[in-house]
Amino acid sequence: MIEQTVRLIYSLLLNKAYADLASLTGGVRLSARDIEECITEYGCELVAYPKNIQLDVVGISGSSPKEWSVVAPIYTAEEGISDLSIELSLTESGEAILKSELDNIRVR
């Protein structure tokens, strides 16, 4: 569920569907405009995820429903795996796609 959710979020980012991404994540911390600015200012062309991706996943202890803090890499044509990442808060929702909040897009 976690990887499936991250891949959906990344595909929206890759396809520049910023409004759809903000809608999916509730636009709580980053609006569609904020998301677009982060990617545009970085200045590299995003490319699709490879078959295997390395996610940093931390479970939030004692949370009910279950919650995770996830840092996912961004891949670019210029760099491959870049130092830019997406930071997410994911919550179990009973669905295949977890409830998602996009916390940040930043250079790590």
Buried (B, 14 or more C-beta within 10 A) or exposed (E): BBBEBBBBBBBBBBEBBBBBBBEBBEBEBBBBEBBBBBBEEBEBEBBEBEEEBEBEBEEEEEEEEBBBBBBBBBBBEEBEBBEBBBBBBBBBBEEEBBBBBBBEBEEE
